[in-house]
Structures are given as structure tokens and as C-alpha cells.
Amino acid sequence: QVQLVESGGGLVQPGGSLRLSCAASGFTFSRYVMSWYRQAPGKERELVAAITNTGGSTNYADSMKGRFTISRNNAKNTVYLQMNSLKPEDTAVYYCNAGHDTRDYWGQGTQVTVSS
């Protein structure tokens, strides 16, 4: 049974940091590109960051470059998203995604709220 379980979300003040984790099971993690997406209320889901199966290459949405860092630990079947200098507009539900060939898996999401 495939599972992606996100954790680490919460309430943080503007300028603060959070580290999200996504623990994967039920598939060969090291074969999959892993991504983080987010969806704010009333908006479409958007790509935040992605990392190749080996971790050798990463990609970020323009508004996250320099503030967010995606990483993975294939030995622990976990992908991370370090978020720094958070802004109120970063408030959203953050989702973990695993993709390989035609397979596409999603986690249930974790809420991140940036507010003073």
C-alpha cells in the first residue's frame, strides 16, 4: 500500500522557518522524482520544488528560489522541504508528490500558516 505522510506544518510568524517532511512507503522510493506542491484557498495547486530520484538535480518555482530547499534521504525514504523567510503568501496546504513513468502518488497534505 502506497503511503506519503507529510509532517512539520504549523503556524509560524513572518520571517520564520519550517521544515516539512514526507515519509514514503509502499513503492521503490529511490526510483521516483519527489516534489512538493502547495494549494492556497481559492487558488490552483502549484509546484513548489522537485528533486530527481538521486537528489542530483533540483527545481524551484521562482517565488521560492533562495528561500526553500528540497532534499531527500533515500535510505530513510523521506523527502524534506526547508522553508526560510516565510511570508504570509506562503500560507497553503503543502502536498508531497511521487512520480515515475505513469505512476503518480500524493500525500494528504500539511497546513502551513504564516501569520503574526
N, C-alpha and C positions, 0 to 999 in steps of 0.2 A: 504494500500500500504506500503510494507516494505521499509524503508529507513535507511541507515547508512551513516552519513555525517561526514567525518573526517575534522579536522581543526588543526591549530597550526604549520604546517610545515613552512619551510623557509630556509633562508641562515644563517649559523652560523659558527663561527670560530672554528678550532680545540680546544678541551678542553671546549667548551661551552655547554650549556644546551638548551633543548627544551622540551615543554610539549605538546603532542598530545592529542586531544580529539576526541571521536567518539560518536555522538548523535544518538540514535536509536529510531525508531518509527515503528508502524505497526505490532508489534508482542510482545509477553509477554517476555520482556527483562530478567526478573529475572529467567526465566527457561533456559536461554541459556548460554553455555560456550562462553566467548568472547576472541578473540585472535587478536594479531597484527602480520601481515606478512610484509615482505618487498621484493622488487624486484629492483635490480640494473641493469643498462643497460647491456645486453648481458648475464645476469645470470638468473637462475630459481628463482621463488618466494620461500622464505624461512620463516619458523616460527621464530618470534622474541620472543613472550611471550604469555601465555594463563592464564586465570583465570576462576575458576569454577563459577557456577551460583550464589553461595552465597558469593563468594570472599574469601572462606576459604582456598583455595589452589591455588598456582601459579606455573608456569613452565616457564623456560627461556632457550633459546639457550645458549650454553656455552660461546660464544663470547660476550654475553650481560649481563651475570651474574655479579652483583656488580655495573653495570653502569646504567641499565634500571630497572624501576619499573612499573609494571602494577597494576592498581587499578580500582575499579568500584564503582558507586553510583547507586544502583538500584532505589532509589527514583527519581533520575534525568534521568534514562535510558541512562547513559553515562559511557563509559569506557575511561581510560586515560593511557597514556604511558609517564612517566617521563624519559627523556634521559639525562644523565650526561656524562661528559668526552667524548664528541663526537669526533669521528675520521673521517678522510676523507673516510675511507672504510665503514662508516655508511651511506654514500650518497646513496639514493634509494627513490623509491616511497613506502610509508608506507600505508598498507591497513588494515582496520578493518574487522573482520570476526565474524559472529554469527553462532553457531552450536548447534543443538538439534535434536536428533533422525536422521531422514533423511533430515532435513532442514538445509540449508547452505546458508547464505547470505553474500554478500560482499559490501563494500563501494567503492567509486570511486577512492580513494587514495589521498594522500597528499605528495607533494615533500619535501624531506629533503636533503639539500645540505650542506656538511661540507667542507669548503674551506677558506683559508686565502686570 
